[in-house]
Amino acid sequence: MAHNHSHSSEKIGWAFFSNFSFTIIEFVGGWLTNSTAIMADAVHDLGDTLSIGSGWVLNKLGDKGADKQFTYGYRRLSLLGALINGVVLLAGSAWILFEAIPRLADPVMPETEGMILLAILGVAVNGFAAFKLQGGKTLNEKVLNWHLLEDVLGWVAVLIVAIVMQFVAWPVLDPLLSIGFTLFILFNVGRNLLSTLKLFFQAVPDNRLPSKVTHVLQKLDFVKSLHHLHIWSLDGEHHVATAHVVARFESIDEYRHLKQRIAETMDQFGFMHTTIEIELLEEDCRDTRVES
């Protein structure tokens, strides 16, 4: 698990440095080509770079082990990174729409030759960074991957528009394509951001998980009922479960057998931490708080 998290930080680091370098190139290229569209994308990429950088730092901090103050470790910092990046990306996409929609009524013809060269470079650089984050397991990686995918699609749109405008004067294609890919990104980032918010509020990472856990535990010998089942996630990848199991057994050997079977049963779900309290059928639950 630690190796996977370290590999995640390494991939995010690659994405940060490639995006940061290309952002500088974009500003220079936008100034040389006198293209407001490219300068606007450079500003957007600068926001992406800052967002990816914050996500990278938080992801690396998440590698720290548990201590006396944070007994579960620092993995939720990665979740914080996913939340920050999702919010930044939503804000950036809204800004693109704010800029692109008015241009539908008053489109401006840019210098297409410079746009084509920068677009090819943009697809290559951002495509490489997106490839490095492809298949990421954490929410942080997934949200950052959408950051980069947005940039790739944006540069593909710029390339197509620039080539078309080499032959016909249709500057309105630029804002149309920008609006199209931005709406597509907004939909997917919105889903990831909603998942992140749910995990922040300690929602169950998978709605089917509580019923599955309840079903397998109640099938065990000596188990009579189950209550106070709680399942949440530290970072979208590492889950925690606690429960009270009511049981009846006649000997210490049966008790040991039950503990062993519970451990084996819970192993199949891959929880990072599990805490199972076994209560006798005749005793009252010490946690008298009513669950809603």
Disulfide bonds with the S-S distance in Angstrom:
none
